[in-house]
């Protein structure tokens, strides 16, 4: 069953007074994370490229959580000026930012190396890796104003171990993990923590073409000890932990949230085509 609820966990209010930015916050994991942060009291700004999707997402969160404040901002994470503006829009009255969830991403290329569409490969790297890098770059100054902050990037199991024919996406996600480790080392003195989550296959609207069933989903299930697709809540709770005060002494971590998939082998995306 597809789940887009923010969480089944009761709100704690532990993020009250904090300001957060969630990229790709109009759907899927980003929407669920934005809802979870808002339910715990944060003022949340969501950004993406489609205004109507963002407006609908903000309204849905506010309807679920009376008193929630969710601000939609149109921005393409690959365009630096737009990313800088989104970060600025998410800050508090003093120019500070507490939380960045670098979630926007996707795959524009699937296939073997010898048939690679170079334009699609570059676009995948730009969206995933550079979109995350730009978010971190522009979050540093407003987080420093606050005396620290938490950055959580959404990576992927595909960046940690090979998934056949998903190498462009995987390489860009591996870049996110390494960039975030470097950022964690560099920014720790500023009180800025940087971590990533590595989701496995999640049953949301973006992955429905896989989770609906077929040879590729069978391959996923065969290689997950827990034997089921993830839900957005599975990932959201991991992100919420890394973004909040509960993880105050954790930085530079890449957390697999994948039903144990990382213990076996990656999925074979050639099964999509034959």
N, C-alpha and C positions, 0 to 999 in steps of 0.2 A: 504494500500500500504506500502510495506517495504521501509524504508528510511535509507540509510547509509551515507548520506551527512554530512559534518562536521557541517553545520549550514546554515540557510537562513539569518542570521543576518550579516550585513556588518562588516568586520574586523575593529577593532578600533586601532590596533597597540599598545594597552595599556600594552601588555606583552613583548614588545621589550626588549631584553637584558636579559630576564629571562630564566632559565633552568628548565625543567620539566621532570619527569619520569612518564609514564603511564604504569601500569602493565596490562597484558591482552590487549595490544594495537593493536593486529592484526586483530580484528573483533569486530562487534557489538558496544556496547556503548564505549568501550575503543578506538576503531578506530575513532569513531566520536569525542570523546573528544580530542584525539591527534590532529585531523585535526583542531578542533576549536582553540586549544591553539596555534598551528602553524600559523593559519591564523591571530592571534592577535600578532604574532611576536616572540613567545617563541621558543627557541631551544628545541626540544622534543625528548626524548629517549623513545622508546617503547620496552617492553620486553614481552616475551612469550616463549613457548616451541618449536615452529615450525619455523625454520629459513625462509622457503619459504613464509609462511604466513606473517611474519614480513617484509620481503623484498618487497613483493607485496604491503603491506599496506603503507610502507614508500614511495614507488614510486607513489602510487595513490595520497597521500597527496601532495607530491611535484609537481605532475602534475597539481593538482587543484589550488595550491597556489605557483606561481612562487617566488623563493627566500626562500621558506620554508626550514628549516633544520630539518630532521627527521632521527634519528639514531636507527637502529634495534639492539637489544641485546638479544641473546638467554638466557633465565633464567627460572628456575622453582621456583616460589615464595615460595614453601614449603621447599626448600633447602637453608639453611642460607648462605653458602658460595656464592651460585649463586645470591642470593638476594643482598648481600653485594657488589658483583661485578657489578650488574646492577645499583645500586645507585651510585657507584663510577664512572661508565661510563657516568652517566647523569650529573655529576657536571661540573662546569665551570673551567677555567684555574687556579683559586684560590682554588678549592676544595669545592666550595659552591653549594648548591642546593636550588631552590626557591619553587618548587611545586612538590608534590607527589600525584598522583591519584592512590589509591589502588583499582583497579577495578577487577583484576583477581578473578574468582570465578566460582561456579557451584554446581550442586547437583548430587551426585553419589548414592543417596538413596531416593526412594519414596515408601511409604507403611506404614502399621500399626506398632505400637510398638511391638506387639507380634511376628511379622515375621521379625524383624529387622536383616539386614545383618550388623553385628557389624563392619566388615572391611570397608564396604562402608560408614557407619556412621562416623567412625574415619577419613576416607579419606576426607569426606565432611567438617568436622570441621577443618582438617589440611589445606585444600585448602583455605577456606573462612576466618576463624579466624586467624590461625597461619600465613597464607600468608600475611594478613594485619598487624599483629603484627610485623613480621620480617621487613616489609617495613618501619613501623614507627620507629622501633629500629634503623635501619641503616640510616634513614633520619635525625635523630636528630643532629648528629655532623656536617654534611655539612650545615644544615640549621642554626645552631648556628654560623657558620663561617660568614654567610650572615647577621647575626643580626635578623634572623627570617625567616618564610616561611609559606606556607599553605599546609596542608594535607587534602585531601578529599577522604573518603572511600565510595565505592559503597556498600551499605547494601541492604535492601529489605523490602517491606511491610510485607513479610513473617516473618521477625524478630520482627515486632511490634505488630502483632495480629495473631491468629492461622489460618493456612491454613491446612485443614484436610489432613493427610498423607504426608505433606511436612515438618514435624517437625524437621528432622535432619538439613535440609537446614535452616529452620527458626531459630533454636537454634543457629546455627553458625553465622547467620547474626545478631541476637540479641546480641551475644557476641561482634561482631564488633562495634555495637552502644555503648555498655557499655565501651569497651576498649577505644574507641575514646573519650568518655566523660572524662574518667580518664586521658587520654593523654592530652586533652585540659586543664584540671585543672593543671596538672603537668608542662606542657611546656609553659604555657602562659607567664611566667617570661622571657622566652627566645625569646619571640616574635613569637612563633610558634602557629598558629591556627590550630585546628583539628575539622573537621565537617564531617557529613555523609549525603548522600542522600539515600532515601528509594524508589526506583522505584517500580511501579506496573508492570503489564504485558505490555511489550514493543514489538512492531511488528518489530523485526529484524530477522536475519537468525537463531539465536540461539533459538528463541521462536516460529518459524514458525509452528512447529508441534502443537502448541496450537492456535496461532492466525489465522491459516487457517480455523478454525471453528470446532464446535462440542460441546458436552455437557459441557466440562470444560470452553471453551471460553464463552458459553452462561451464565454460572454461574458467570464468571468475569463481564460480561456486566451488568447483573442484579444487581450487587453490586457496580457499579461505578456511582455516580451521573452524571458525564459528559458523560457516555455512549459510550466510545470508547477506543480502545487500545492506549497506548502511542507510540510516535515515539522516535527514538534515539535523535532527536533534542530537544524534550521536556526535556529529562534527561540531555543532553549535556549543555543546557543553564543554568540549575541549578548548575551543576558542575562548569561551567566556572565562574559563579557569586561567588561561595564559594572559588574558587581558586584565584580570582583576587583582586585587590585593592578596588573594589567596596564594598567588605564585610569586610573591615579592622577591624571592631569592632564586628565581629561575631565569636564566637568559642563555641564548645560544643553543636552544634545544630544537630538534625537529621531531615532533611527536606523531608516530604512525597511528592513524585512526581508521583501521581497515579490516577489522575482523581477523587479524593475524595473517593477512595476505602476504606481508613482507617476509614471512617465514618460509614461503614456498617460491613459486616462480610467477613472473608477471604474465598478464593476459596476452593472448595472441590475437592482435587486431586484424590479422589477415582473414580471420573467420567472419569478419563483416562482409567479405566479398566472395565467399565461395564455400 
